[in-house]
């Protein structure tokens, strides 16, 4: 099963979820309007505001509040759609939390390694039939990995394309487990597509934490010493595209011989500065990508953009640890 739109999976609200003043007011306004979330979404879209049904559901239940600039702009349009006074919802929202490079660096020495609870990942691993994936010894070695992260005009993440090479340490190796952390859960999960030599097996999504776990099944099993190349992509709908907080990284639980990370920016949107960064040490998750809260002080190196509107960084014989690229506009 390919991970699809979060809107297809969220149909009801959690009535036990404690609500903020914003959520209470929004829920009341929606009930008074008599409009379904689908109809509200359609009317927002007709006015140029793109908000998923998932986000609307989370906003009115109190699970999440709008924080992105595009979401705050959508709330203004939402007030029009619901025929309530301008500012009546926006005035109930707290100031947005700090984002960007300064907030990232302030987190770089905190003790929490992930931006989501480990329990959430373990629950998804159990659902796909791999409850012990974090602890068990694996007979499939990641030899090389190439990530291409595409950043859209609005600074959000358009897509990630990955090419991975594995070597079998035992006969009959036929799958790899992908764990992906969406940096902006409010936007919903990306669409997973397999491009070469694999297909999607069991897959599960945690909308609240922006987590996707999926089996990538090889076209054929490989035996000890054999290698296998696969390619897949994770694509986000937009605009607006999910916020990536000016960073992309991989978190490796086990060593990798070579990791190449490319970040390509839309024409005319090259950042003022870019850096590669790494942090060594045990990882709390499987090989994941998304946003991080570092486990140790970061090693950093400034990068120069190339003529193709991008930057790249290479890690050799790296891991366990985190390796990524961040930037400032």
VOMI-509150 format. One line per 10 residues: number of its first residue (from 1); for each residue x, y, z of N, C-alpha, C. Coordinates in steps of 0.02 Angstrom, whole numbers. Each point is the difference from the previous one (the first is absolute). Example, Ala and Ser with C-alpha at 12.3 -4.5 7.8 and 13.67 -1.06 7.14 Angstrom:
<sites>
1 = 660 -284 390 -45 59 0 45 60 0  -18 53 -36 42 59 3 -39 55 37
</sites>
This chain:
<sites>
1 = 43 -60 0 -43 60 0 44 62 0  -12 45 -46 38 62 -3 -31 51 46  43 34 39 -25 52 44 -32 55 -41  -65 15 13 -36 49 -40 -17 62 40  -52 35 -22 -20 62 33 -27 -13 69  24 40 48 -25 -7 69 -74 15 4  -26 41 -45 -70 18 2 -45 -60 -10  25 -52 -33 -41 -59 -12 -8 -43 62  41 12 51 -1 -43 59 -31 32 61  -7 65 1 -26 35 59 -72 20 -14
11 = -48 -30 34 -69 15 -12 -37 25 61  29 -11 59 -33 22 62 51 34 44  -24 36 50 42 34 48 3 -40 64  52 11 39 8 -33 64 -36 42 53  -57 -22 23 -40 39 47 32 4 69  50 -42 13 34 3 64 60 46 -1  17 27 -59 58 43 -6 -14 68 33  41 22 48 -10 66 30 8 54 -52  -45 50 0 0 50 -52 24 67 26  36 36 -42 20 68 14 -58 46 -14
21 = 8 64 18 -53 49 -15 -11 4 -76  56 -4 -38 -7 2 -72 -40 -60 -25  16 -60 23 -35 -59 -22 -74 2 18  -15 23 60 -70 4 22 -39 49 -44  31 58 -14 -35 50 -41 -8 -25 -72  50 -33 -26 -4 -25 -68 -53 -55 -5  0 -45 47 -50 -55 -1 -70 28 3  -10 51 41 -66 31 6 -21 34 -65  48 35 -31 -15 35 -63 -16 -49 -55  36 -55 -2 -14 -51 -51 -69 -31 10
31 = -16 -15 63 -67 -28 15 -55 48 -20  10 64 15 -51 51 -17 -8 8 -75  56 -7 -37 -3 9 -73 -37 -56 -35  -1 -59 30 -33 -57 -31 41 -30 -56  62 22 -9 42 -25 -54 43 -59 23  8 -49 -44 47 -54 14 71 24 -11  48 -38 27 70 19 -10 19 -3 -74  -29 -47 -37 15 -3 -72 -24 62 -36  -60 24 18 -27 60 -33 40 62 20  21 2 64 41 56 22 66 1 -38
41 = 31 -59 -7 63 -4 -37 -9 24 -72  -55 -20 -32 -13 21 -69 -8 76 -6  -35 30 48 -10 72 -1 65 38 14  41 -28 43 65 31 12 43 -2 -63  -1 -58 -33 40 -8 -60 -23 47 -55  -66 11 -5 -27 46 -50 23 72 12  19 14 63 24 67 17 77 3 3  32 -54 -24 73 0 -4 36 -24 63  -37 -29 48 31 -25 62 -2 -76 0  58 -31 3 4 -73 -2 10 -27 71
51 = -51 -35 26 3 -31 66 -31 -69 -5  34 -50 25 -25 -69 -4 -57 -10 50  -42 -50 -15 -53 -19 47 30 -23 66  57 -33 -5 35 -21 61 16 59 45  28 53 -30 18 59 39 -61 31 32  -54 7 -38 -62 29 28 -26 -42 58  3 -66 -8 -22 -45 53 43 8 63  66 4 -10 45 8 57 -10 68 33  -11 52 -39 -9 67 29 -62 2 45  -56 -29 -23 -61 5 39 -2 -48 60
61 = 43 -53 -3 2 -47 56 51 21 52  45 47 -18 51 22 47 64 -39 -3  4 -49 -46 62 -38 -6 58 44 -25  -17 47 -44 51 46 -26 -31 69 -10  44 49 -3 -20 68 -15 39 25 -61  -31 44 -40 37 27 -57 60 41 22  58 -13 -30 61 36 17 36 28 -61  -1 -38 -56 34 24 -60 -33 64 -24  38 42 -35 -28 62 -26 -57 -14 -48  8 -52 -42 -54 -17 -47 -63 -22 37
71 = 9 -34 57 -58 -22 40 -34 59 33  39 48 25 -29 60 31 -38 40 -52  26 3 -61 -35 36 -53 -66 -36 -16  2 -67 2 -60 -39 -14 -53 11 54  22 12 62 -49 12 54 -40 64 -15  34 50 -28 -36 62 -18 -55 -15 -51  16 -42 -49 -49 -19 -50 -54 -44 32  19 -42 46 -47 -43 35 -52 41 37  20 55 29 -47 45 34 -53 26 -49  21 14 -62 -47 21 -51 -48 -56 -18
81 = 27 -60 -11 -41 -57 -19 -52 -16 52  19 7 64 -46 -16 55 -43 59 20  9 56 -34 -41 61 12 3 22 73  62 3 27 10 25 68 44 62 -4  0 42 51 38 63 -3 74 -12 -14  29 44 -40 72 -4 -16 41 5 64  47 -45 7 45 -1 58 -27 -39 60  -61 -24 -4 -29 -35 58 34 -66 13  28 -32 -50 39 -61 10 74 15 9  27 43 -42 71 16 4 19 28 68
91 = -45 38 30 17 31 65 7 -51 55  -24 -61 -11 4 -52 51 63 -43 -6  40 14 -50 61 -39 -10 59 32 36  44 -41 31 60 27 32 51 19 -54  52 38 19 53 15 -49 31 -64 -25  19 -3 -64 31 -61 -27 65 -16 35  14 -65 5 63 -22 30 58 18 -46  60 10 29 58 17 -42 15 -55 -50  18 21 -62 18 -47 -52 64 24 -33  28 -42 -43 58 21 -39 65 -19 33
101 = 54 29 -28 67 -22 19 15 14 73  -21 57 27 16 16 69 -32 -48 48  -63 -19 -12 -33 -47 44 30 -69 -8  23 -19 -61 32 -64 -10 63 -4 41  41 52 -4 64 -4 35 -9 1 76  -53 31 24 -12 -1 72 -20 -69 24  -23 -44 -47 -19 -67 18 58 -49 -7  55 23 -29 51 -46 -23 33 -41 55  -4 21 62 32 -37 53 -51 -28 50  -64 -2 -18 -49 -28 45 6 -75 1
111 = -33 -32 48 8 -71 9 -49 -41 -42  -55 30 -24 -49 -40 -37 22 -6 -72  7 -63 -26 28 -8 -67 -50 7 -56  -64 -5 13 -50 2 -53 -52 53 14  -35 22 -53 -52 50 7 -68 -33 8  -1 -64 16 -63 -36 12 14 -52 55  -52 -21 36 11 -50 53 22 -67 -30  49 -31 31 23 -66 -23 -57 -50 1  -47 9 47 -56 -46 5 -43 2 -64  -4 59 -31 -39 5 -62 31 -41 -55
121 = 67 1 -5 34 -40 -50 -8 -74 15  7 -19 62 -7 -71 18 -70 -26 -16  -51 42 9 -68 -22 -15 -8 -13 -75  30 41 -42 -4 -11 -72 40 -62 -21  58 -10 30 40 -59 -15 -39 -64 16  -37 1 54 -41 -58 19 -54 -12 -52  -30 53 -26 -54 -6 -49 24 -30 -66  63 14 -18 26 -28 -63 35 -67 11  -6 -27 60 27 -66 14 74 -2 15  28 57 23 71 3 16 10 32 69
131 = -30 -29 52 2 31 67 70 5 30  46 -43 -23 67 0 29 53 29 -47  -23 40 -48 46 25 -51 55 43 28  -13 35 56 51 45 28 55 -38 37  -15 -61 23 49 -36 40 33 -59 -36  -34 -30 -49 24 -62 -28 61 11 -46  39 -54 -8 57 2 -45 -24 -9 -72  22 44 -45 -24 -1 -69 53 -31 -45  -23 -38 -49 45 -33 -48 2 36 -67  -23 63 0 1 40 -61 38 64 15
141 = 56 10 -34 42 58 13 -12 54 -51  -11 62 25 -6 57 -44 70 22 -21  18 -11 -64 67 15 -24 5 73 -22  -49 23 -38 0 68 -25 -69 29 -4  -6 65 11 -65 34 -2 9 69 -30  -45 18 -45 0 66 -32 -69 30 8  -5 56 36 -63 37 9 3 64 -41  -54 14 -36 -9 64 -33 -62 33 29  10 54 37 -56 37 31 -14 63 -41  -61 7 -24 -19 57 -42 -41 50 42
151 = 24 62 1 -33 53 38 -37 47 -49  -64 12 15 -43 39 -44 11 75 9  -36 39 -41 7 72 1 -18 30 68  -48 -31 36 -21 27 64 44 -24 58  55 -36 -16 45 -23 52 -19 -67 30  -57 -28 -21 -21 -65 25 30 -57 -40  -9 -60 25 30 -59 -32 -48 -28 -52  23 1 -63 -41 -26 -55 4 -77 -3  60 -27 4 8 -72 -7 69 -21 23  6 -65 16 64 -32 14 3 -63 -43
161 = 53 -6 -39 12 -61 -40 61 -34 28  -5 -65 13 54 -37 32 20 -60 -43  66 -11 -6 28 -58 -33 44 -36 50  -15 -63 14 36 -37 51 28 -65 -28  61 -18 23 32 -63 -19 11 -41 63  -22 -63 -1 6 -45 57 43 -60 -17  31 -29 51 36 -63 -8 -25 -49 52  -15 -61 -22 -28 -50 44 54 -35 41  -13 -9 65 45 -38 43 -24 -70 11  -57 -18 -30 -28 -67 5 -45 -11 -60
171 = -17 -62 -14 -42 -15 -58 -72 22 12  -35 15 -55 -72 13 3 -21 68 25  42 50 -5 -18 67 22 -45 33 -53  -59 22 20 -49 21 -50 -35 66 15  21 37 53 -35 63 16 42 46 43  -19 63 -3 31 51 43 -56 41 31  10 20 62 -52 37 37 16 75 -2  -45 38 -31 7 73 -4 -36 33 57  34 45 35 -30 42 51 10 72 -20  -54 37 -8 6 70 -21 -39 45 48
181 = 32 54 22 -31 49 45 -13 64 -38  -63 16 -12 -18 63 -33 13 57 49  39 49 -20 16 55 45 -59 44 17  -53 -3 -39 -59 42 10 -62 -44 0  -16 -33 57 -56 -47 2 -66 32 -21  -7 65 10 -61 35 -18 -17 -8 -74  52 -10 -41 -10 -4 -73 -23 -69 -22  1 -49 44 -17 -68 -21 61 -36 -28  -5 -67 -7 58 -40 -21 13 8 -75  62 -11 -22 15 2 -71 -27 -64 -35
191 = -2 3 -66 -19 -58 -39 62 -40 -17  0 -64 18 57 -44 -12 -9 -36 -67  49 8 -44 0 -35 -65 65 -39 -7  -4 -62 -23 59 -39 -15 18 9 -74  64 12 -14 22 17 -68 40 -55 -33  40 -38 38 42 -52 -30 9 -58 48  -11 -61 -26 21 -63 31 -32 -14 69  -57 30 15 -34 -13 62 -73 20 -5  -40 -22 49 -69 23 5 -18 3 74  -55 36 15 -19 11 69 -39 -60 27
201 = 19 -24 58 -37 -52 34 -46 30 51  7 -21 63 -40 29 53 24 70 17  -47 46 10 17 69 14 -50 29 50  24 41 45 -43 32 51 22 72 9  -48 43 16 13 71 10 -28 23 67  38 39 37 -22 34 60 -7 74 -18  -63 22 -13 -11 69 -22 20 50 53  -12 -16 63 12 49 53 74 18 5  44 -49 -10 71 13 8 37 3 -67  -37 -6 -55 31 5 -66 47 -57 -17
211 = -16 -61 23 43 -58 -10 -28 -47 -54  44 -25 -42 -18 -51 -49 49 -58 8  -26 -61 6 40 -60 2 -25 -46 -56  45 -23 -42 -20 -42 -57 53 -52 -16  -23 -59 -19 44 -51 -27 13 14 -74  62 1 -20 18 3 -71 23 -70 -19  -42 -36 -38 13 -69 -18 40 -3 -65  55 -36 2 43 -6 -59 -36 -41 -54  18 14 -63 -29 -37 -56 19 -74 2  57 -15 32 21 -70 10 42 -3 63
221 = -2 -57 36 44 -7 58 73 -2 -21  44 24 43 72 -3 -14 34 -43 53  54 -34 -21 36 -45 44 64 31 25  32 -33 47 61 26 33 50 26 -52  24 61 11 50 30 -43 -29 37 -60  -63 -12 -18 -31 35 -56 -20 71 21  -2 44 -51 -23 68 12 -65 13 -37  -37 50 22 -64 17 -32 -10 76 4  -22 28 -56 -11 72 -6 -75 14 -3  -24 46 42 -70 21 -4 -4 76 -3
231 = -56 25 -24 -11 72 -4 -73 13 17  -12 52 39 -69 18 19 -3 76 10  -61 26 3 -9 72 12 -55 12 50  5 56 34 -52 24 47 -18 70 -24  -62 9 -22 -21 62 -32 -56 33 40  6 65 9 -50 38 37 -44 41 -47  -65 2 12 -43 44 -39 10 73 20  -14 44 -46 8 72 15 -11 40 -63  9 65 3 17 39 61 -61 12 44  10 17 64 66 5 33 28 -69 13
241 = 67 -4 0 34 -63 15 17 -3 74  8 -61 26 15 -6 72 63 37 20  -3 32 57 60 33 27 53 -52 16  61 15 -18 55 -45 17 48 33 49  -17 60 23 40 37 48 73 7 -22  9 6 -66 66 13 -29 52 -54 16  -22 -63 -3 47 -54 12 -25 -65 -30  46 -45 -17 -16 -69 -17 56 -44 25  -17 -58 27 51 -43 30 -20 -73 -5  48 -44 12 -12 -71 11 29 -18 68
251 = -36 -42 35 24 -25 65 15 -74 -9  63 -19 7 21 -69 -13 10 -37 65  -33 -56 6 8 -42 59 61 -45 -7  18 -16 -63 58 -42 -15 45 35 -50  63 -19 -4 47 34 -46 -20 -7 -73  16 51 -39 -10 0 -72 67 17 -32  17 -35 -55 65 12 -31 2 69 -33  -54 18 -36 -1 65 -34 -71 28 1  -6 63 21 -64 35 -3 10 66 -36  -37 9 -54 2 63 -38 -67 34 8
261 = 1 61 24 -61 40 9 4 62 -44  -50 7 -43 -8 60 -41 -62 38 21  4 65 3 -58 43 10 -2 48 -59  -56 -1 -36 -6 42 -60 -57 50 12  15 63 -12 -47 54 13 -32 25 -66  -61 25 7 -34 28 -58 40 60 -26  -2 12 -66 37 56 -28 -17 66 34  51 39 14 -10 65 32 -10 -2 75  7 -59 30 -11 -6 73 61 -29 36  60 9 -28 60 -27 32 10 34 68
271 = 11 -39 53 10 30 66 65 41 4  2 44 49 61 40 11 58 -44 23  -15 -50 42 52 -44 26 -28 -71 7  45 -49 -11 -17 -71 9 56 -34 38  -17 -50 40 49 -39 37 -16 -74 -4  50 -41 4 -10 -71 16 11 -7 75  -34 -48 31 10 -12 72 -3 -74 14  31 -20 53 -1 -71 20 6 -4 76  -28 -52 27 6 -15 71 7 -76 6  52 -22 34 13 -71 7 -29 -26 65
281 = -17 -64 0 -26 -31 60 -59 -44 -15  -22 -41 49 -56 -45 -10 -63 39 -19  -38 -28 -45 -63 30 -23 -57 -35 34  -54 38 13 -58 -28 33 -48 -32 -48  11 6 -65 -47 -28 -48 35 -40 -53  -41 -30 -45 28 -31 -59 26 56 -45  26 -18 -59 23 52 -46 -59 43 -19  0 63 21 -56 44 -11 22 65 -32  -48 36 -27 15 67 -26 -55 47 20  16 64 7 -48 51 20 34 54 38
291 = -24 17 60 29 52 42 28 -31 63  51 32 28 33 -31 57 5 48 59  10 -30 59 22 36 59 64 -37 22  58 27 -14 63 -35 3 15 -34 65  40 -53 -4 19 -37 59 68 21 25  37 40 -37 66 23 20 16 64 -37  52 36 21 18 60 -38 14 -15 -73  -19 45 -44 5 -12 -71 69 20 -28  26 -42 -46 56 19 -42 -29 34 -61  24 61 -15 -30 39 -54 53 23 -50
301 = -21 5 -63 44 23 -54 -42 38 -51  22 60 -17 -38 40 -48 6 -29 -70  -55 3 -38 -4 -25 -68 -12 57 -49  27 -6 -61 -10 50 -52 -48 -28 -52  -52 39 -18 -48 -23 -51 34 -10 -67  -25 -49 -39 26 -13 -67 -43 36 -51  17 -9 -65 -37 34 -52 -68 -32 -13  -14 -56 31 -65 -32 -7 -49 16 55  11 57 35 -44 22 54 -1 -48 59  56 -31 15 0 -47 55 67 -3 36
311 = 0 -41 53 60 -16 37 0 -75 13  58 -26 16 4 -71 16 53 -11 54  -7 -57 35 49 -19 51 5 -76 -1  60 -25 15 14 -72 -2 26 -22 68  -26 -56 25 26 -32 61 26 -69 -19  62 -15 20 31 -64 -15 11 -39 64  -17 -65 -1 7 -43 59 -29 35 61  -63 19 -6 -32 41 51 -51 -42 39  -7 17 65 -53 -28 40 26 -45 55  -44 -11 50 -66 29 8 4 76 12
321 = -55 33 -17 -3 72 11 -46 34 -49  5 66 -3 -43 42 -42 43 40 -47  -20 4 -64 36 39 -49 -51 39 -41  11 66 -9 -49 39 -36 27 65 -27  -44 38 -32 15 66 -26 -52 48 25  20 59 23 -48 52 16 21 66 -33  -44 49 2 13 63 -37 -38 57 30  22 61 -18 -32 62 21 -11 44 -61  -59 31 -4 -15 47 -55 20 71 19
</sites>
